[in-house]
């Protein structure tokens, strides 16, 4: 069975949350900026997460499991 399509509202909400978080923690509005902050905040080693994930949220699309 195919995965249901995400609505435009879900994409917009993800984008707003990502940009709001970047403003709140005062990092650059880029995938690498949010990723490095998240790694420090969660206490994991640097470069544990891919930059694509937060970059996609900032661009208004939702990341897939492969990203």
SULQUI-V821799 format. One record per residue. RES is the residue in one small letter. PHI is phi in whole degrees, -180 to 180 (NA if undefined). PSI is psi in degrees with one decimal (none if undefined). D_LAST is the distance of its C-alpha to the last C-alpha in Angstrom with 2 decimals. Layout:
# SULQUI-V821799
{{RES | PHI | PSI | D_LAST} {RES | PHI | PSI | D_LAST}}
This chain:
# SULQUI-V821799
{{x | NA | 138.4 | 20.81} {x | -77 | 151.5 | 18.20} {x | -74 | 136.1 | 16.02} {x | -65 | 147.7 | 17.93} {x | -68 | 142.2 | 17.06} {x | -81 | 141.9 | 16.22} {x | -80 | 162.9 | 19.21} {x | -63 | -30.8 | 19.61} {x | -64 | -40.2 | 20.88} {x | -64 | -40.6 | 17.68} {x | -64 | -45.1 | 15.81} {x | -65 | -41.1 | 18.79} {x | -63 | -42.8 | 19.01} {x | -61 | -40.3 | 15.49} {x | -66 | -44.0 | 16.43} {x | -63 | -41.7 | 19.81} {x | -65 | -43.7 | 18.71} {x | -64 | -44.7 | 16.40} {x | -69 | -37.7 | 19.28} {x | -64 | -40.6 | 21.82} {x | -64 | -42.9 | 20.25} {x | -61 | -40.0 | 20.15} {x | -65 | -44.4 | 23.80} {x | -62 | -43.4 | 24.78} {x | -93 | 0.6 | 23.65} {x | 57 | 54.9 | 24.69} {x | -120 | 167.4 | 21.74} {x | -67 | 149.9 | 20.66} {x | -83 | 58.7 | 18.66} {x | -133 | 160.8 | 15.78} {x | -58 | -49.8 | 12.28} {x | -63 | -36.2 | 13.89} {x | -62 | -48.0 | 16.88} {x | -70 | -36.4 | 15.37} {x | -64 | -45.7 | 13.18} {x | -63 | -39.7 | 16.42} {x | -63 | -44.5 | 18.42} {x | -62 | -38.8 | 16.30} {x | -64 | -42.4 | 16.59} {x | -67 | -44.2 | 20.32} {x | -65 | -34.2 | 20.84} {x | -94 | -5.4 | 19.37} {x | 74 | 28.5 | 21.09} {x | -102 | 160.8 | 18.42} {x | -62 | 152.6 | 18.63} {x | -61 | 144.1 | 17.41} {x | 65 | 30.4 | 14.09} {x | -80 | -24.8 | 12.94} {x | -117 | 152.1 | 9.72} {x | -80 | 144.2 | 7.38} {x | -69 | -22.4 | 8.96} {x | -60 | -36.8 | 6.35} {x | -59 | -55.1 | 6.14} {x | -71 | -31.6 | 9.92} {x | -61 | -39.4 | 10.33} {x | -68 | -40.7 | 9.11} {x | -60 | -43.7 | 11.47} {x | -64 | -30.8 | 14.11} {x | -82 | -9.4 | 14.02} {x | 96 | 15.3 | 14.64} {x | -121 | 159.3 | 11.73} {x | -97 | 134.8 | 9.77} {x | -70 | 150.6 | 6.02} {x | -95 | 175.2 | 5.54} {x | -65 | -24.2 | 5.61} {x | -81 | -13.6 | 3.83} {x | -86 | none | 0.00}}
